[in-house]
Amino acid sequence: MELYAPILVLAVLGAGFAIFSVTIAPFTGPKRWNRAKLDAYECGIEPTPQPVGGGRFPLKYMITAMLFIVFDIEIIFLYPWAVAFDQLGLFGLVEMLLFIVTVLVAYAYVWRRKGLDWD
């Protein structure tokens, strides 16, 4: 159990700092409200009117989010491989090359289908 004590202490400190920050912010922050601060922020562009129910988001946003998650998860698999590279030898190198080729094929497919274009 003593091996996990530093991790537990770090988790408690992190949670305590987060709770403290959220609790104390309303009391210590500035309270100068104006119309510009209460409006929705859209990268400096005038906000576009939205229907009462919130409206529908274009499918492009969801596809971009899914692509980010897929490629992010695939890249996460590189870290354990890098740590165990010496023990894996040639087998590990061949397997990682196949994995990277698979990722590059998926990336080329998305690029060719214009999944990364905003317009």
C-alpha beads as a LAMMPS data file, in Angstrom:
LAMMPS data file: protein, C-alpha beads

119 atoms
118 bonds

1 atom types
1 bond types

-500.0 500.0 xlo xhi
-500.0 500.0 ylo yhi
-500.0 500.0 zlo zhi

Masses

1 110.0

Atoms # bond

1 1 1 0.000 0.000 0.000
2 1 1 2.887 2.368 0.693
3 1 1 3.829 2.290 -3.003
4 1 1 0.504 3.928 -3.857
5 1 1 0.713 6.602 -1.148
6 1 1 2.380 9.265 -3.378
7 1 1 -0.264 8.738 -6.069
8 1 1 -3.041 9.013 -3.501
9 1 1 -1.515 12.163 -2.004
10 1 1 -1.191 13.717 -5.473
11 1 1 -4.823 12.852 -6.292
12 1 1 -6.041 14.353 -3.006
13 1 1 -3.975 17.515 -3.555
14 1 1 -5.263 17.861 -7.119
15 1 1 -8.891 17.359 -6.094
16 1 1 -8.464 19.738 -3.159
17 1 1 -6.967 22.439 -5.379
18 1 1 -9.779 22.033 -7.943
19 1 1 -12.502 22.234 -5.287
20 1 1 -10.815 25.204 -3.618
21 1 1 -10.458 27.065 -6.945
22 1 1 -14.084 26.541 -7.942
23 1 1 -15.334 27.492 -4.475
24 1 1 -13.270 30.653 -3.991
25 1 1 -13.529 32.072 -7.554
26 1 1 -16.981 33.680 -7.196
27 1 1 -15.824 35.584 -4.101
28 1 1 -12.454 36.821 -5.370
29 1 1 -13.090 37.462 -9.068
30 1 1 -14.072 40.832 -10.561
31 1 1 -17.792 41.528 -10.862
32 1 1 -17.923 44.011 -13.756
33 1 1 -20.663 42.656 -15.987
34 1 1 -21.590 44.223 -19.294
35 1 1 -23.476 43.123 -22.386
36 1 1 -20.369 42.015 -24.249
37 1 1 -19.380 39.628 -21.462
38 1 1 -22.827 38.067 -21.347
39 1 1 -22.988 37.436 -25.127
40 1 1 -21.873 34.173 -26.679
41 1 1 -18.279 34.297 -27.910
42 1 1 -17.566 33.154 -31.459
43 1 1 -13.917 34.014 -32.137
44 1 1 -14.543 37.737 -32.448
45 1 1 -17.294 37.332 -35.020
46 1 1 -20.746 38.662 -34.335
47 1 1 -22.835 35.820 -32.876
48 1 1 -25.189 34.211 -35.353
49 1 1 -28.826 33.918 -34.307
50 1 1 -29.805 30.477 -33.053
51 1 1 -33.238 28.858 -32.846
52 1 1 -34.842 28.624 -29.419
53 1 1 -34.154 24.878 -29.140
54 1 1 -30.463 25.354 -29.855
55 1 1 -30.476 24.280 -33.499
56 1 1 -28.557 21.483 -35.164
57 1 1 -24.808 21.299 -35.509
58 1 1 -23.380 20.435 -38.902
59 1 1 -22.139 16.867 -39.162
60 1 1 -18.658 18.184 -39.969
61 1 1 -18.047 19.050 -36.300
62 1 1 -18.837 15.539 -35.132
63 1 1 -16.755 13.898 -37.856
64 1 1 -13.782 16.088 -36.967
65 1 1 -14.164 15.183 -33.282
66 1 1 -14.342 11.471 -34.089
67 1 1 -11.258 11.705 -36.321
68 1 1 -9.357 13.451 -33.556
69 1 1 -10.307 10.743 -31.058
70 1 1 -9.393 7.905 -33.432
71 1 1 -5.976 9.327 -34.324
72 1 1 -5.309 10.353 -30.732
73 1 1 -6.020 6.856 -29.436
74 1 1 -3.884 5.294 -32.144
75 1 1 -0.948 7.515 -31.235
76 1 1 -1.307 6.597 -27.552
77 1 1 -0.320 3.043 -28.499
78 1 1 3.130 4.306 -29.489
79 1 1 4.164 5.070 -25.888
80 1 1 4.136 1.508 -24.492
81 1 1 5.935 0.331 -27.613
82 1 1 8.656 2.939 -27.122
83 1 1 9.111 1.881 -23.494
84 1 1 9.376 -1.836 -24.328
85 1 1 11.282 -1.390 -27.615
86 1 1 14.449 -3.171 -26.418
87 1 1 12.585 -6.283 -25.260
88 1 1 10.449 -6.560 -28.403
89 1 1 13.297 -6.691 -30.885
90 1 1 12.626 -7.176 -34.593
91 1 1 9.099 -8.473 -33.976
92 1 1 8.134 -5.234 -32.237
93 1 1 9.654 -3.153 -35.027
94 1 1 7.717 -5.019 -37.739
95 1 1 4.471 -4.819 -35.765
96 1 1 4.870 -1.076 -35.225
97 1 1 5.655 -0.507 -38.889
98 1 1 2.419 -2.340 -39.789
99 1 1 0.537 -0.256 -37.243
100 1 1 1.952 3.017 -38.598
101 1 1 1.137 1.978 -42.167
102 1 1 -2.449 1.293 -41.058
103 1 1 -2.652 4.744 -39.464
104 1 1 -1.211 6.380 -42.592
105 1 1 -3.701 4.544 -44.823
106 1 1 -6.562 5.794 -42.644
107 1 1 -5.104 9.316 -42.739
108 1 1 -4.762 9.200 -46.549
109 1 1 -8.358 7.990 -46.857
110 1 1 -9.657 10.824 -44.689
111 1 1 -7.538 13.358 -46.544
112 1 1 -8.694 12.077 -49.949
113 1 1 -12.346 12.193 -48.873
114 1 1 -11.731 15.816 -47.759
115 1 1 -12.564 14.995 -44.165
116 1 1 -9.984 17.509 -42.975
117 1 1 -11.260 20.446 -45.070
118 1 1 -13.542 23.001 -43.423
119 1 1 -15.024 24.425 -46.617

Bonds

1 1 1 2
2 1 2 3
3 1 3 4
4 1 4 5
5 1 5 6
6 1 6 7
7 1 7 8
8 1 8 9
9 1 9 10
10 1 10 11
11 1 11 12
12 1 12 13
13 1 13 14
14 1 14 15
15 1 15 16
16 1 16 17
17 1 17 18
18 1 18 19
19 1 19 20
20 1 20 21
21 1 21 22
22 1 22 23
23 1 23 24
24 1 24 25
25 1 25 26
26 1 26 27
27 1 27 28
28 1 28 29
29 1 29 30
30 1 30 31
31 1 31 32
32 1 32 33
33 1 33 34
34 1 34 35
35 1 35 36
36 1 36 37
37 1 37 38
38 1 38 39
39 1 39 40
40 1 40 41
41 1 41 42
42 1 42 43
43 1 43 44
44 1 44 45
45 1 45 46
46 1 46 47
47 1 47 48
48 1 48 49
49 1 49 50
50 1 50 51
51 1 51 52
52 1 52 53
53 1 53 54
54 1 54 55
55 1 55 56
56 1 56 57
57 1 57 58
58 1 58 59
59 1 59 60
60 1 60 61
61 1 61 62
62 1 62 63
63 1 63 64
64 1 64 65
65 1 65 66
66 1 66 67
67 1 67 68
68 1 68 69
69 1 69 70
70 1 70 71
71 1 71 72
72 1 72 73
73 1 73 74
74 1 74 75
75 1 75 76
76 1 76 77
77 1 77 78
78 1 78 79
79 1 79 80
80 1 80 81
81 1 81 82
82 1 82 83
83 1 83 84
84 1 84 85
85 1 85 86
86 1 86 87
87 1 87 88
88 1 88 89
89 1 89 90
90 1 90 91
91 1 91 92
92 1 92 93
93 1 93 94
94 1 94 95
95 1 95 96
96 1 96 97
97 1 97 98
98 1 98 99
99 1 99 100
100 1 100 101
101 1 101 102
102 1 102 103
103 1 103 104
104 1 104 105
105 1 105 106
106 1 106 107
107 1 107 108
108 1 108 109
109 1 109 110
110 1 110 111
111 1 111 112
112 1 112 113
113 1 113 114
114 1 114 115
115 1 115 116
116 1 116 117
117 1 117 118
118 1 118 119
